[in-house]
Amino acid sequence: MEKKPFYITTPIYYPSDRLHIGHAYTTTIADAAARYKRLAGSEVLFLTGSDEHGQKIQRKAAEQNVAPIAYVDKIVDSFQQLWEKLNISHDDFIRTTQQRHHDVVQAIFQKIYDKGDIYKAAYEGWYCTPCETFWMERQVVEGKCPDCGRPVEIVQEESYFFRMSKYQDRLLAHIESNPDFIQPVSRRNEMLNFIKGGLEDLCVSRTTFDWGIPVPFDTKHVVYVWFDALTNYITAAGYLDDREKFAKFWPADIHLVGKEIVRFHSIIWPIILMALDLEIPSKVYGHGWLIMEGDKMSKSKGNVIDPVALIEEFGPDAIRYFLLREINLGMDGNFSREALINRINADLANDLGNLLHRTLNMIGRFNGGVIKAAGDVEEVDHQLAQLVQNTVIQYEKFMDVMDINAAIKVVWALISRTNKYIDETAPWALAKDEAKHSRLNTVLYNLAETLRIIAVLITPFMPVTGPKIWRQLGLNTDFKAVTLEDIKGWGKLSAGIVVSKPEPIFPRIEDKVVEAAAEVKTADKGKQSPTAIAVESTPEVSIDDFAKMDLRVVTVLAAEKVEKADKLLKLTVDLGTEQRTIVSGIAKHYTPEELVGQNVVMIINLKPAKIRGIESRGMVLAASCDEQLKVVTVPGMPAGSKVK
């Protein structure tokens, strides 16, 4: 069955300054939805762009003594660079200064005027230049804009007005009969209350500045910036220049916007469309704000985060994953560096990265790098296969309704369960028994098949990581051609494929660089030197003595305190080919939570010892001086790497 075309838009962003992480959040949501729809087989039109007219831009350009177009060109270029860095797959980038848009705005203004829904009158009232918004006296709060809190100014000028009030009842009936039109429900209720309070006719032209699109029949007026901006959605869909495209994609499926501009998109924009006798978009979704230290992130408050710097430090997929996983669509979400690093370490490095590395390492070590056909099957294998198929079903259900956060969670539940499957089946033990190699082949095949499916599922969220996993699995098919149908059903992975050597896809992030400097007292009145270290003399050893120690990087999978032992922690570690339990006397320096996921150095050929009834098979290396102790960590190195 042919899939319905899908049209999704972001707001077109105002180029008064560079974009911040809040804008990146909006656009990443839309990109994930667009990528999913392509994966599901739909033809997609994904639009973003820039809203470049208005009094605010004209004033800012004048302050810098440049023409408005020169001012916006530079900033719009930074928008496009950001979307490239973030791997945004938009199909069109519209600028309201483009001729195609200029023509559409003038055409629809003329059409609505000819219909009698635009008329000339005098305007006197309050105007917020930063928001480019008109306000009535009753709406202004102590001389300030109710949206942004900045001072408003009185405006007196001849203007054209749009008969919003004429369409009030029709819009109200539409919202009430289409409960999904405005989402989430909280935004819908806000808009219903606003409309029931009575709609005023809207001032849709200005004469006190000229940076805008001229009114076609009265060129001393320029079109009000919001009337101009909202129209971009039909410009890009081909309203004037491509009727076939317009018939295919209009009405839009989703206008994705921040909650502060839902009113413009769910009241003013639908009424403009009604006046044009055009269909109303299927849905306006008002997502929440990014909150930083309890306050909305905004340029005016100076608490914005530069997404470019984050991308350069952590990579685009890590940023995309955090934004989509950490924040429930429609609700406000907190942003912090600490939360970002925790997500990267726990979900990406430990869960996904570790699953990929362990799987490829075992296929390489036990089967010469070849994915062999499954052999003996047990109940645990059936359970994993069933979970994979159920995950695809749940994922599709959630993504179809834009519940991206829930879709990510079901995929990560599968990743966690697959890591547990490794522990339950213990491939390293199967590899030691020739009679169990058929069973070993089954386990390794199941892990590779699950990772193949996971690679596809995560691609709308992390478009770089999915193909990386695909390539490391040795799959030669064009990843761009893969669809959702290719991961429905179990066992489509061909046997005989040779996997690549595992490479870390998300190295663990160490946010603090700890310098190993110890302090010793000096003779100068008890002062301490931060660099002097007391070194005790020890016997020399030969290179042969050192070679007897097998030092390896291991990943700490679990940690817990040993009962009735203040200094001891019981650690479960992954060597890449097997798991071991060790007891380490570091409990006074580390909590169990601090160690889980860390890549540490361990002597793996130390003679086993029983400590408090627990067999300890190895020893973690640590540096110590006086009361300080630091475990030796090796971020980014896979488990099993030899230290030499």
Secondary structure, 3 states (H helix, E strand, C coil): CCCCCEEEEEEEECCCCCCCHHHHHHHHHHHHHHHHHHHCCCCEEEEEEECCCCHHHHHHHHHCCCCHHHHHHHHHHHHHHHHHHCCCCCCEEEECCCHHHHHHHHHHHHHHHHCCCEEEEEEEEEEECCCCEEECCCCCECCECCCCCCECEEEEEEEEEECCHHHHHHHHHHHHHCCCCEECHHHHHHHHHHHHCCCCCEECEECCCCCCCEECCEEEEEECHHHHHHCHHHHHCCCCCCHHHHHHHCCCCEEEEEHHHHHHHHHHHHHHHHHCCCCCCCCEEEECCEEECCEECCCCCCCCCCHHHHHHHHCHHHHHHHHHHHCCCCCCEECCHHHHHHHHHHHHHHHHHHHHHHHHHHHHHHHCCECCCCCCCCHHHHHHHHHHHHHHHHHHHHHHCCCHHHHHHHHHHHHHHHHHHHHHHCHHHHCCCHHHHHHHHHHHHHHHHHHHHHHHHCCCCCCCHHHHHHHHCCCCCCHHHCCHHHHCCCCCCCCCCECCCCCCCCCCCCCCCCCCCCCEECCCCCCEECCCCCCCCCCCCCHHHHHCCCEEEEEEEEEEECCCCCCCEEEEEECCCCEEEEEECCCCCCCHHHHCCCEEEEECCCCCEEECCEEECCEECEEEECCEEEECECCCCCCCCEEC
